[in-house]
Amino acid sequence: MIDVLSALDGIQIPGTIRKLKYRWSEDSDWKATAMRARRGAQAADDRTQRWPTPQYQEADDEVQARLSLATDGCPSCIWLADPTAAS
């Protein structure tokens, strides 16, 4: 993690790529099935279930998101309804 943060801190020119010594795997075998269906099979989405409403790890996370939306607009909270609007 320190190497990643140091690389980010040290990059001064937009678009710069700094190669680190870390690899996802020793070989590229994992690419054979990542985001691809096996030949002749239908692709499967094995991610966790998606919901139409935001899911929060902690109860206070939703409170903080709504508070942020109410106070500064929270541009990253666009999926939340306006807490001042009548439901």
Backbone as a chain_set.jsonl record, in Angstrom:
{"seq": "MIDVLSALDGIQIPGTIRKLKYRWSEDSDWKATAMRARRGAQAADDRTQRWPTPQYQEADDEVQARLSLATDGCPSCIWLADPTAAS", "coords": {"N": [[0.825, -1.183, 0.0], [1.959, 1.219, 0.748], [3.797, 1.625, -1.315], [2.065, 2.073, -3.475], [0.681, 4.42, -2.682], [2.854, 6.151, -2.486], [3.68, 6.214, -5.142], [1.452, 7.439, -6.327], [1.557, 9.908, -5.055], [3.956, 10.859, -6.033], [3.637, 11.233, -8.759], [3.494, 13.718, -11.095], [2.712, 14.59, -13.589], [-0.16, 14.56, -15.541], [-1.587, 11.54, -16.747], [0.662, 10.01, -16.51], [2.15, 6.856, -16.067], [3.148, 4.637, -13.681], [4.979, 1.828, -13.257], [4.648, -0.769, -10.979], [6.18, -3.273, -8.845], [4.437, -5.332, -8.305], [2.21, -8.093, -8.929], [-0.872, -9.44, -10.113], [-1.094, -12.147, -10.317], [1.079, -15.001, -10.667], [0.985, -16.02, -13.191], [-0.964, -15.669, -16.228], [-3.311, -17.08, -16.254], [-5.734, -16.608, -14.932], [-7.046, -14.77, -16.473], [-8.402, -16.149, -18.404], [-10.978, -16.807, -17.617], [-12.037, -14.567, -16.466], [-14.583, -12.288, -16.568], [-15.57, -13.455, -18.863], [-17.426, -15.834, -20.715], [-17.206, -19.404, -20.759], [-16.228, -21.175, -23.697], [-18.961, -21.768, -25.747], [-20.746, -21.542, -23.665], [-23.064, -19.673, -21.614], [-22.504, -16.418, -20.366], [-22.017, -15.813, -16.905], [-23.056, -13.858, -14.18], [-21.401, -13.493, -11.396], [-21.249, -11.771, -9.324], [-22.093, -10.104, -6.189], [-25.568, -9.748, -5.295], [-27.38, -7.105, -6.856], [-29.066, -4.091, -5.944], [-31.854, -1.836, -6.31], [-31.712, 0.334, -4.669], [-29.451, 2.248, -2.597], [-27.01, 0.433, -0.689], [-25.791, 0.126, 2.536], [-22.901, -0.311, 4.555], [-22.781, 0.144, 7.3], [-25.253, 1.325, 9.643], [-24.978, 4.018, 10.283], [-23.69, 4.987, 8.039], [-25.603, 5.547, 6.069], [-26.977, 7.614, 7.327], [-24.94, 9.559, 7.444], [-24.477, 9.925, 4.692], [-26.924, 11.008, 3.841], [-26.955, 13.336, 5.4], [-24.731, 14.662, 4.364], [-25.658, 15.078, 1.757], [-27.767, 16.845, 2.282], [-26.413, 19.05, 3.307], [-24.202, 19.844, 1.63], [-24.825, 19.105, -0.914], [-23.564, 16.862, -1.912], [-22.199, 15.579, -4.426], [-21.488, 12.971, -5.153], [-23.535, 11.472, -4.171], [-25.775, 11.094, -5.777], [-27.777, 9.25, -6.137], [-29.442, 9.323, -3.984], [-32.553, 10.322, -2.632], [-33.831, 13.634, -2.266], [-33.523, 14.655, 0.992], [-35.139, 16.579, 2.138], [-37.415, 16.655, 0.727], [-40.867, 15.821, 0.452], [-42.036, 12.552, 1.108]], "CA": [[0.0, 0.0, 0.0], [2.858, 2.375, 0.814], [4.337, 1.833, -2.659], [1.006, 2.653, -4.314], [0.464, 5.805, -2.273], [4.05, 6.912, -2.857], [3.632, 6.414, -6.593], [0.428, 8.448, -6.598], [2.046, 11.188, -4.565], [5.093, 11.298, -6.826], [3.274, 11.512, -10.154], [3.182, 15.134, -11.259], [2.211, 14.853, -14.937], [-1.353, 13.76, -15.83], [-1.403, 10.486, -17.731], [1.858, 9.24, -16.199], [1.926, 5.511, -15.535], [4.324, 4.128, -12.982], [4.849, 0.386, -13.1], [5.099, -1.277, -9.69], [6.698, -4.642, -8.907], [3.42, -6.287, -7.872], [1.419, -8.74, -9.975], [-2.103, -10.073, -9.651], [-0.842, -13.579, -10.27], [2.353, -15.367, -11.293], [0.725, -16.25, -14.611], [-2.161, -14.976, -16.722], [-4.409, -18.041, -16.384], [-6.975, -16.053, -14.394], [-7.709, -13.989, -17.527], [-9.188, -17.041, -19.256], [-12.381, -16.848, -17.197], [-12.477, -13.274, -15.935], [-15.528, -11.523, -17.381], [-15.846, -14.15, -20.121], [-18.049, -17.154, -20.6], [-16.455, -20.48, -21.405], [-16.665, -21.411, -25.076], [-20.22, -22.498, -25.846], [-21.566, -21.344, -22.464], [-23.578, -18.331, -21.417], [-21.79, -15.718, -19.296], [-22.708, -15.744, -15.615], [-22.66, -12.747, -13.325], [-21.279, -14.08, -10.066], [-21.088, -10.729, -8.313], [-23.178, -10.094, -5.215], [-26.823, -9.234, -5.826], [-27.502, -5.658, -6.959], [-30.349, -3.594, -5.5], [-32.15, -0.524, -6.906], [-31.467, 1.377, -3.672], [-28.112, 2.123, -2.012], [-26.819, -0.46, 0.439], [-24.768, 0.694, 3.407], [-22.273, -1.289, 5.431], [-23.182, 0.462, 8.666], [-26.445, 2.174, 9.69], [-24.56, 5.416, 10.304], [-23.259, 5.386, 6.702], [-26.749, 6.167, 5.399], [-27.209, 8.893, 8.01], [-23.903, 10.488, 6.996], [-24.702, 10.226, 3.273], [-28.061, 11.929, 3.745], [-26.524, 14.603, 5.973], [-23.86, 15.289, 3.369], [-26.525, 15.523, 0.663], [-28.546, 17.992, 2.742], [-25.579, 20.208, 3.626], [-23.356, 20.337, 0.545], [-25.25, 18.581, -2.205], [-22.933, 15.552, -2.095], [-22.273, 15.184, -5.827], [-21.37, 11.519, -5.323], [-24.722, 10.832, -3.597], [-26.871, 11.435, -6.683], [-28.825, 8.239, -6.086], [-30.309, 9.549, -2.833], [-33.627, 11.305, -2.78], [-33.631, 14.85, -1.469], [-34.102, 14.349, 2.309], [-36.101, 17.604, 2.534], [-38.633, 16.488, -0.078], [-41.892, 14.964, 1.058], [-42.054, 11.197, 0.514]], "C": [[0.875, 1.254, 0.0], [3.421, 2.681, -0.569], [3.311, 2.505, -3.569], [0.792, 4.123, -3.964], [1.66, 6.688, -2.621], [4.067, 7.201, -4.346], [2.611, 7.495, -6.942], [0.893, 9.835, -6.182], [3.141, 11.747, -5.465], [4.769, 11.64, -8.269], [2.81, 12.954, -10.271], [2.552, 15.465, -12.613], [0.999, 13.963, -15.2], [-1.062, 12.736, -16.935], [-0.169, 9.628, -17.481], [1.467, 7.885, -15.619], [3.229, 5.057, -14.905], [4.099, 2.649, -12.712], [5.432, -0.031, -11.753], [5.491, -2.748, -9.833], [5.658, -5.715, -8.594], [2.64, -6.837, -9.059], [0.188, -9.385, -9.343], [-1.867, -11.56, -9.427], [0.505, -13.845, -10.932], [2.185, -15.627, -12.786], [-0.574, -15.553, -15.0], [-3.359, -15.907, -16.866], [-5.747, -17.484, -15.919], [-7.742, -15.273, -15.459], [-8.633, -14.845, -18.394], [-10.665, -17.052, -18.883], [-12.9, -15.52, -16.663], [-13.35, -12.549, -16.951], [-15.827, -12.175, -18.734], [-16.523, -15.478, -19.847], [-17.122, -18.183, -21.231], [-17.038, -20.685, -22.801], [-17.932, -22.264, -25.081], [-21.141, -22.33, -24.648], [-22.053, -19.898, -22.408], [-22.845, -17.692, -20.241], [-22.65, -15.668, -18.04], [-22.172, -14.563, -14.829], [-22.611, -13.284, -11.904], [-20.986, -13.04, -8.986], [-22.231, -10.815, -7.304], [-24.409, -9.428, -5.831], [-26.839, -7.709, -5.815], [-28.93, -5.253, -6.59], [-30.597, -2.232, -6.121], [-31.91, 0.637, -5.937], [-30.074, 1.182, -3.081], [-28.095, 1.166, -0.823], [-25.647, 0.085, 1.249], [-24.205, -0.386, 4.307], [-22.712, -1.088, 6.871], [-24.403, 1.385, 8.624], [-26.077, 3.652, 9.635], [-24.096, 5.903, 8.928], [-24.395, 6.077, 5.944], [-27.046, 7.536, 6.01], [-26.208, 9.932, 7.505], [-24.084, 10.873, 5.525], [-25.845, 11.222, 3.105], [-27.718, 13.306, 4.315], [-25.64, 15.364, 4.982], [-24.682, 15.833, 2.204], [-27.271, 16.793, 1.059], [-27.683, 19.239, 2.947], [-24.767, 20.732, 2.452], [-23.709, 19.776, -0.822], [-24.667, 17.223, -2.539], [-23.033, 15.061, -3.543], [-22.16, 13.674, -6.046], [-22.575, 10.768, -4.775], [-25.951, 11.05, -4.479], [-28.017, 10.441, -6.65], [-29.787, 8.434, -4.925], [-31.398, 10.555, -3.167], [-33.311, 12.506, -1.911], [-34.297, 14.626, -0.11], [-35.124, 15.402, 2.766], [-37.412, 17.472, 1.767], [-39.607, 15.559, 0.638], [-41.917, 13.62, 0.347], [-43.465, 10.818, 0.149]], "O": [[0.56, 2.234, -0.674], [3.517, 3.844, -0.961], [3.652, 3.4, -4.342], [0.728, 4.973, -4.853], [1.489, 7.844, -3.008], [4.425, 8.301, -4.767], [2.886, 8.367, -7.767], [0.647, 10.818, -6.881], [3.245, 12.96, -5.643], [5.576, 12.287, -8.937], [1.846, 13.361, -9.622], [1.925, 16.514, -12.762], [1.103, 12.741, -15.096], [-0.384, 13.033, -17.918], [0.032, 8.625, -18.165], [0.566, 7.788, -14.786], [4.284, 5.095, -15.538], [3.151, 2.266, -12.026], [6.569, 0.311, -11.426], [5.164, -3.387, -10.833], [5.981, -6.902, -8.618], [2.432, -6.15, -10.059], [0.213, -9.816, -8.19], [-2.374, -12.15, -8.473], [1.012, -13.003, -11.673], [3.131, -15.471, -13.557], [-1.208, -14.911, -14.162], [-4.329, -15.557, -17.537], [-6.79, -17.853, -16.46], [-8.96, -15.129, -15.359], [-9.539, -14.323, -19.043], [-11.516, -17.281, -19.741], [-14.101, -15.377, -16.434], [-12.907, -12.237, -18.056], [-16.292, -11.5, -19.652], [-16.222, -16.155, -18.864], [-16.346, -17.863, -22.131], [-18.21, -20.396, -23.042], [-17.967, -23.345, -24.493], [-22.22, -22.923, -24.619], [-21.511, -19.02, -23.079], [-22.594, -18.352, -19.233], [-23.867, -15.499, -18.115], [-20.968, -14.306, -14.82], [-23.648, -13.504, -11.279], [-20.539, -13.37, -7.887], [-23.219, -11.513, -7.535], [-24.297, -8.644, -6.773], [-26.361, -7.091, -4.863], [-29.883, -5.975, -6.882], [-29.639, -1.526, -6.434], [-31.907, 1.796, -6.35], [-29.566, 0.061, -3.066], [-29.05, 1.103, -0.05], [-24.621, 0.463, 0.682], [-24.93, -1.268, 4.769], [-22.984, -2.057, 7.581], [-24.568, 2.146, 7.67], [-26.78, 4.448, 9.013], [-24.106, 7.107, 8.671], [-24.171, 7.075, 5.259], [-27.329, 8.496, 5.295], [-26.588, 11.055, 7.176], [-23.865, 12.027, 5.157], [-25.745, 12.165, 2.32], [-28.143, 14.326, 3.773], [-25.798, 16.57, 4.795], [-24.42, 16.936, 1.723], [-27.393, 17.717, 0.254], [-28.165, 20.359, 2.779], [-24.648, 21.946, 2.285], [-22.962, 19.959, -1.783], [-25.221, 16.502, -3.369], [-23.871, 14.212, -3.848], [-22.687, 13.156, -7.03], [-22.639, 9.545, -4.897], [-27.061, 11.176, -3.963], [-29.121, 10.759, -7.093], [-30.834, 7.789, -4.875], [-31.171, 11.518, -3.9], [-32.591, 12.386, -0.92], [-35.51, 14.425, -0.053], [-35.897, 15.142, 3.689], [-38.406, 18.106, 2.118], [-39.204, 14.631, 1.339], [-41.828, 13.56, -0.879], [-43.697, 9.722, -0.362]]}, "num_chains": 1, "name": "protein.A"}
